[in-house]
Amino acid sequence: MGFKQNIIRKKLEQELSLMDGVVVVDESSCDGCGSCVNVCPQSAIDIIVLTSEQIRKLPFKGRLKVMIKSSNKASINLELCTTCGLCMKQCHEFAIHKVEKIETINYE
């Protein structure tokens, strides 16, 4: 196994070991290919088209990827997602990550 693949494998193992995490998409890295949609057993992932305003808010890498590929991006429905990690393993751009869940406080 190559150096880069070994680093990616270790990062994936680390992310999957998070007990209370959620799966998120890095829109700067996602190229909207849809391979994550096809592998999700819960149908929790859709491909969305970013608006001009959303594209403007992306960092340079994300805007460049939109110019080269498209403005299609994966979007995860956290209510349906079981954080199984299949999408993370499938993503050739390594754009899907499991991160620690941060509780939001509702001040209403």
URMO-V915682 format. One record per run of one state. SS is the DSSP state (alpha for helix, beta for strand, coil for the rest). FROM is the first residue (numbers start at 1). TO is the last residue. If there is no record, write none. Layout:
SS/FROM/TO + SS/FROM/TO
This chain:
coil/1/2 + alpha/3/16 + coil/17/20 + beta/21/25 + coil/26/34 + alpha/35/39 + coil/40/44 + beta/45/49 + coil/50/51 + alpha/52/57 + coil/58/59 + alpha/60/68 + coil/69/71 + beta/72/76 + coil/77/85 + alpha/86/90 + coil/91/95 + beta/96/100 + coil/101/108
